[in-house]
Amino acid sequence: MTAQEVRAAGAYGQEPDPDVLAHNYHPLPVTIESAEGAWVTDTAGRRYLDLLAGYSALNFGHRHPQLVDAAVRQLGRVTLTSRAFDHDLLLPFAQRLSALVGPLTAGGADGTMVLPMNTGAEAVETAIKVARKWGYDVKGVEPGAATIVVGSGNFHGRTTTIVSFSDDDDARRGFDPYTPGFRTVPYGDAAALRDAIDDTTVAVLLEPVQGESGVVVPADDYWPAVRAITAEHDILLIADEIQSGLGRTGTTLASELWGVRPDLVTLGKALGGGVLPVSAVVGRRDVLGVLTPGTHGSTFGGNPLACAVALAVIDLLATDAPQAAARELGKVLHARLAALVDAGLLVRTRGVGLWAGLDLDPARGTGRDLCEALLARGVLAKDTHGSTIRLAPPLTISRADLDHGLDALTAALEELAPPAA
């Protein structure tokens, strides 16, 4: 089936009721019923190779047996206590996550604290609140004046505060009045970042690799320069590792790629293993320590079921097997994508580990066109802006399946090739 036939068919499987579901997404026409590993099956029984992996939430594939087993065992014990009471997995979760991520932050092995939440956007909101309170209580910024420097092209979520400093018109337009206190500078421009800092600045918030913008990897000297600037001015460096962290780039954190240790790290997506939402802010104890009872909270944050699954995720990451797979298969991915550029089928590609952004010549079609052509060949991917798509296969994907997906990509690109002049 061609991409045109996909559009004409409307959907593989169940047709959604447009009067029931809010139209805040424009999904590809496929309705998934079951999944395992790197593969999903729709309601009509057709199988697809998943090269999106839930925007990196499914780093370990669908229904990873260790994660499912952890969830099932915990379902038979207790799923929620609220933070009004402790439970037996909360402290072990914090200890294990601190041991895994703490040495990669400025908190170090012994000076790290963990604050559990649910979604990635909640983790970013938490980091913003903490940075402001630290700025007032510790740095001595004038009350109500705190500012945070962010990068252009950012994506940190879609809450009202976060879209206030987004430059994505779809995410931002119509949701004003906007929250003040943010200064946007060109991503990758350390000099512009330095110029934006003054006595009101409490933090710099950046993605080490910008996922939603099309897997934008900065120059190698950028993150070390940002770390030096923030240290010089005694302000916090917050790394949003919600998409880039937990193995995707071939390292536990993407910031490791440049030897940089942020003050705070936001984690999400893969921390819940694709089983349920789990997020956290991890970093310096003296910074997270500004929070006191009543200043921040979440009914479901750090719930027993979430902790059980996250502990199983940490077990997987502690082996370094997912990171190693991303490193090794990433070489295959990027070599084959480079060949497609050389063949004139793509304009450019970029990425790191098992993560890539692909730019299609707009004359050939949009990113959506390419994703529909892939769908017709049994492969799932997602477009982002214009003629760009992202690939983020599960880190558990086999070499054979990865090659199969890239063969389908080649065929899809050839289908979209414009007629010869």
Secondary structure, DSSP 8 states (H G I E B T S, - for coil): --HHHHHHH--BS----TTTS-SS----SB-EEEEEBTEEEETTS-EEEESSGGGGTTTT-BT-HHHHHHHHHHHTT-S---TTS--TTHHHHHHHHHHHHGGGSTTTTTSEEEEEESSHHHHHHHHHHHHHHHIIIII---TT--EEEEETT-----SHHHHTT---HHHHTT--S----EEEE-TT-HHHHHHH--TTEEEEEE-SSBTTTTSB---TTHHHHHHHHHHHTT-EEEEE-TTTTTTTTSSSSGGGGGT---SEEEE-GGGGTTTS--EEEEEEHHHHTT--TTSS--SSTT-HHHHHHHHHHHHHHHTTHHHHHHHHHHHHHHHHHHHHHHTTS-SEEEESSS-EEEE--TTT--HHHHHHHHHHTTEE-EE-STTEEEE---TT--HHHHHHHHHHHHHHHHHH-----
